[in-house]
Amino acid sequence: MISVRSRPRLVAPLILAGLAIGGAAILLGAIRVAPGPAEPPSKEVGPPGWFARYTPAGAPKSAQVLAHSPMGAFALQPGQTIYPGIPAAGFAAMFDALVKIAEPGKYRFGFEAEGGAARLTIFGAAITDPIILTADTSGFVGPGATLTGWIDLPAGAVSLQYSFTRKDDQRARLRPVWEMERRGGGVSGFRLEPIPADAVQVPPFGREGVAAFTKAWEGRILLGELGCVQCHSASPSAQGALFPAK
């Protein structure tokens, strides 16, 4: 590990270079919007959480931001946005994850949402045809979940994709939920609850985008904490910085 205090001139250019590379990867990375073919559980364990994609209202796919979300959820007041640089009104959000089914049984999935159009798509090797659940929650404020019927699933994994399009600049909320039917005197199963972060992992097609996002995000945090641009220039065309990076 490099000591920040003893090697400030080396750390700064590394961070700036990482920002440039990470940022380019986010903007130029491959984008996959619709769920693809059912994917069997990967032997390689992906990072926990959801592969997230955010798109400004009316923007092309090339403007889509690839990101990572621990819970695939948000709660926003009017004027608040889901991601820096994404206008608050009318954005679209999409979250993909592989959900671990630790025990065979009957499950149901759904969402709590308000302030827009929500959609859930469930697919995987154990599901013959994708299951789609939609709800228009524009103008709705309050509790309540929209749920699928019971789905008989073996142990393994299923793919979930949540999408949400905000209505104008309304108060907006999305929270993925699930439930397992209780049986055997209540030994197995659980009540309706938010899908926990340790039950999901980023699907294979989203891992490259999440890795690029994580590197760029960590670079931004370090850049602010270390104050690199106070002494170094982030632009190679700028000359005459106080302590030019070498």
Protein Blocks (a to p, Z undefined) as FASTA:
>chain_A
ZZfklmmmlmmmmmmmmmmmmmmmmmmpccdfbdcddddddfbdcdedjddddddehiaf
klpccdddfklpacddehiafbehiafehpacddddddddfbgcddddddddehiacddd
dddjklmbacdddddfehiacedddddddddddedddddddddddehjaccddddddddd
deehhlgocddddddfklpccdfklmmmmmmmmmmmmmmmmmmmnommmmbcfbfkbghi
fbacZZ
